[in-house]
């Protein structure tokens, strides 16, 4: 199987998608393109490349929505855009910022408890299965 190296313009397009955390469908929607056109742009086996206008528009969107990942003067991605906050993390931060100041301590406590619950191992009761079921129902 032949390994394809991606054209630098195609790679830049994919890097911008990754920084935004967008799927091909979302990228198409945001750039007013068809999903088929975006698919061609990210497919390394096809010769279709993003136009300079498309790349510039995409860079302006990234600079507007993710200024921490983009040098806004040169419109180039910073050295390690993957080190920045992901799209789902950004959504969580944005949601927390909408909480009124007076409710923040309670919200932080709830969030910390919820997150700690995901990290904690499940407790499994050992012993007879029927006893474990009865204990779980209590």
Buried (B, 14 or more C-beta within 10 A) or exposed (E): EEEEEBBEBBEBBBBBBBBBBBEBEBBBEBBEBEBEBBBBBBBEEEEEBBEEEBBEBBBEBBBEBBEEBBEEEEBEBEEEBEEBBEBEEBEEEEEEEEEEEEEEEEEEEEBEEEEEEEEEEEEEEEEEEEEEEEEEEE
